[in-house]
Amino acid sequence: MCEKICCGVLLVSIVCFASEAADPWKDSTLGMRAIVKREFIADDFPTPSVHASTLVEVAPGKLVAAWFGGTNEGTRDVGIWLSRSVDTWSTPIEVANGLTGGTQNPCWNPVLFKTDSKRLLLFYKVGPSPKTWWGVMRESFDEGVSFGDAVNLPERILGPVKNKPIQLDSKTIIAGSSSEGHSLPPVWQVHFERSTDGGQTFSRIQVPTQKDSPAAIQPSILTHRDGTLQAVGRTQSGRIFSTRSFDRGLTWSALELLDLPNPNSGTDAITLSDGRHLLVYNHTARGRSPLNIAVSTDGIVWKPVVTLESDPGEYSYPAIVAASDSLVHITYTWKRKKIAHVVIDPAKLSELAE
């Protein structure tokens, strides 16, 4: 399995070298040597369609991944599936479904997050569509082996809508969230949900809107050395948005657009321990290929370092985390058929951020 994927990467690298990579963003091979491992989480997935993976390290060397899977996105049989890994990935199992009061609804966008108190939280959405879904949370105290009962989140609290929260201290957790509105067409708006009790409760914080504010959803939160928080994510405006907070997430600036394309597709980003930021996204105006990694030192200027996928098809909705051994793990949707897992050594990208 891994050998087949690696051969594809080698072929992409050769083609890019031969053509001098006319578009460095689409075919960047600068950081290919940083790829430590490529694999699928399973050889055979239990459902015909999978999407929207999430990833967390629950203990050194132990990973848990989850995603939604079913007949197709939005069908009633879509549930949340999970796999655990030490050396190899376990057989995926369904850990949540949308059965509520005798009515079966689809599940959406799981997000795994381990708090500083070692609680593993599984957030996800349930409902007929993103316009009408609601937030649900389950807890695990055994690193994802089992989960407690599903608990609906309070009204107007959706939980992290796609990407992982951040924890600033023992009590303060900030989740990037968004709503897709009840109007036609739906109004997309980013907001944040902030907890000061370690994730027991959350308050909703709106992002100010202006006349030209982009329709945006699904923020990822970055941390800067001076304490500034920055969120980046998906828009309908053809470019990735950015917003900043200078008071630990209590208030946020109006959304601005970065000089990075976004084909209305999910992204994810992370701040490394050395202060660099990594962004995984589709560097294209349309479609969901290629899938790229860019690096930045300031969150404004980004440099392409790796093209994870560039063949025809959909490679989308990445999740990225840094493990305790400093390696970076990325999962993403592979043609809606599989969840791919890539391991990156960020030390081999150091000179590329300059």
C-alpha positions, 0 to 999 in steps of 0.5 A: 500500500505505502509502496504504491503511494510513494511511487506516485510521489516519485513520478510527480517529482520527476515530472516536476523536475523535467518541466522546471515546474512552471507553477511552483505552487502546484508542483513544489518539490522543495520539501519532498525529502521531508516526507517520512511516511505515506499510507492509507489509514485502512486498505478497505474502508467500511463505507463507500464514501469517506471525508473530513478527517481529524487527527490527534496524538493521545500519548507519545506515539499513539494517534487517533483519527476520525472521519465521517463515512456512509453512502455519500455526504449528507445521506442518513447513514453517514456516521463518525468512524474512528481508527487508533494507531501505535505502529499500525492503524486499527480496523475502523469502527463507527463511534457515533451516528445521527439517531436522535429521538427515532430520527436518523440524521447524517453526521458531519465534520468530526474534530478530536481534541485532547485537553491538558487534563487528558480528556479526549473530546470528540466534537461533531455535527448532526443534522440534515444539512450544514444550515440546520445541523447542531453540535454534539460532543462525546468524551473519552478517558481512555485515549479513544478506546471508548466514549461516553454518551453523546451530549448536544451542545447548547444553542448557538454553540456548534463546537469546532466546526472542522479544525482543532481548538487550541489551549492557551492555559489550563482553563482557556480553550479557543475553538474556531467555528462558523455558521452557514446560515438559514438564508438563501443563499446561505450566509457564511460567517466565522465565529469563535467559541471560548472556554475558561473552564477547561472545555466544560462550557463555551461562549460565542465570540463574533467576528466583526463584519464589514461591507466587503467581508468575505463569506468564510467558514472553518478557521484554524488558529495559529499562535505567534510569539508575541501572543497574537492569535491568527485564524485562517480558512476557507472562503467563497472569494477565491482566497484564504482569509485571515483574522487576528486577536490581540487579547487571547481570543476575546475579540478578533479583527475583520476578515482579510484575504491572504495572497493564497488561492482557495477553491472553496475547500477546507484547509488546516494549519498549525504553529510549530514549536519553533514559531513557523506556521504550516498550512495545508490547502488546495493551491488552485482556483477551482477543483480540489487538486493539487493539495499543498503545504506552505510554510510561513514565519509571519502568517502573511507571506507563505512559501510552497514547500511540498505538493502532496497530491497533483493527479486529477481527483479530489484531495481535500479537507486536511487535518494537521497536528504536531506530535510529541517527537516533533514530527508532523502528521497530516490526514486528508480525503483521498478521492472520497474513497480513503483517508490518507496519512502523511508524516513530515519531518519539519526540521527538513523544511527549516531553510525553506521558510527563509 
